[in-house]
């Protein structure tokens, strides 16, 4: 009978809350950065929508196309910023199931 040899060592490390001083401050800083990003995306979305409308009504096809692209990019960024906690939690859970 052959023995199974493990190629990876399990260090037994898992995330624990409260292990480092300043964790609450770091959470507040990251939350503020996320809020700043959402506010910036609102501005970008408004500007791109205006460029899209201006390009459409003035016959500027390049401006219209750039406005559409910018609007979609801003909407995608808003989606990612809003779903950041859920995305990280999902993949963290999936990663913890790998053995």
TAFENKA-V7201 format. One record per backbone hydrogen bond with DSSP energy under -0.5 kcal/mol. NH is the residue of the N-H (numbers start at 1). CO is the residue of the C=O. If there is no record, write none. Layout:
BEGIN
NH & CO
NH & CO
END
This chain:
BEGIN
5 & 3
6 & 4
11 & 9
19 & 16
23 & 20
26 & 22
27 & 23
28 & 24
29 & 25
30 & 26
31 & 27
32 & 28
33 & 29
34 & 30
35 & 31
36 & 32
37 & 33
38 & 34
39 & 35
40 & 36
41 & 37
42 & 38
43 & 39
44 & 40
45 & 41
46 & 42
47 & 43
48 & 44
49 & 45
50 & 46
51 & 47
52 & 48
53 & 49
54 & 50
55 & 51
56 & 52
57 & 53
58 & 54
59 & 55
60 & 55
61 & 59
64 & 60
65 & 61
66 & 62
67 & 63
68 & 64
69 & 65
70 & 66
71 & 67
72 & 68
73 & 69
74 & 70
75 & 71
76 & 72
77 & 73
78 & 74
79 & 75
80 & 76
81 & 77
82 & 78
83 & 79
84 & 81
87 & 83
88 & 84
89 & 85
90 & 86
91 & 87
92 & 88
93 & 89
94 & 90
95 & 91
96 & 92
97 & 93
97 & 94
98 & 95
END
